[in-house]
Amino acid sequence: MYYGVVLSTCYGNVEKISIKSESRIYEWENLFMIKSESGTLETVQTSLSGKVESLEVQEGDYVIPGMVLAYIKEDLFVTGSD
């Protein structure tokens, strides 16, 4: 099994979480929306597809660049975008 991480891209607050623990995600799906300190909404995506192992943040949490937002158990099969 391969495990991947989804990381924060900026300083700010988690506005929206579009995934749930144990749910399946696909490449380039919108996973998190973070309201940056400058007031812009940043979309967090990943190049992974697989199952969400755990969510490490909740809506309203303050995050910093590089902070782990979620762990993903990666699928090893080829997807339509490969």
SEGUVEX-333818 format. One record per residue (C-alpha): residue in one letter; x, y, z. Coordinates in steps of 0.001 Angstrom, whole numbers, padded with zeros to 6 digits, always signed. Layout:
% SEGUVEX-333818
aXYZ/...
//
This chain:
% SEGUVEX-333818
m+000000+000000+000000/y+001108+003511-000767/y+000024+006416+001382/g-000028+010000+000214/v-000605+013237+002020/v-002611+016305+001132/l-000834+019467+002276/s-001906+023041+002883/t-000637+025527+000319/c-000995+028709+002372/y-001593+030383+005734/g-005308+030673+006477/n-008487+029041+007745/v-010150+025927+006359/e-013415+027213+004853/k-014773+023980+003378/i-013894+020288+003387/s-015365+018510+000360/i-014375+014979+001411/k-015156+012673+004304/s-013037+010102+006097/e-013244+006717+004339/s-014556+008316+001115/r-012983+007766-002302/i-011254+010666-004052/y-010092+011113-007612/e-007199+013028-009140/w-007641+016811-009291/e-010883+016747-007321/n-011399+019813-005101/l-010713+018589-001569/f-010352+021678+000626/m-011018+025409+000365/i-008748+027603+002474/k-009352+031315+003017/s-005846+032735+002942/e-004685+035550+005200/s-004932+037894+002185/g-008644+036989+001870/t-008477+034891-001290/l-009983+031394-001460/e-007357+028757-002281/t-008471+025383-003661/v-006479+022340-002519/q-006342+019384-004929/t-004046+016377-005283/s-002670+014203-008061/l-003655+011093-006063/s-006713+008918-006303/g-007685+006524-003540/k-009453+006294-000190/v-009301+008954+002515/e-007564+007315+005484/s-007920+010287+007827/l-008758+013968+007908/e-006321+015942+010023/v-008212+019265+010102/q-011760+020521+010564/e-013572+023469+009034/g-012449+026636+010817/d-008966+025310+011672/y-005979+027587+011053/v-003378+026027+008745/i+000124+026845+007548/p+001959+025880+004331/g+003029+022229+004381/m+000607+021244+007154/v-001002+017821+006600/l-004712+018117+005812/a-005436+014459+005011/y-003846+011048+004472/i-004834+009095+001364/k-004466+005338+000760/e-003443+005516-002868/d-004961+003372-005631/l-002431+001753-007906/f-004673+001250-010919/v-004564+003526-013943/t-007252+006206-014078/g-008760+007944-017069/s-006447+010952-016729/d-003231+008898-016786/
//
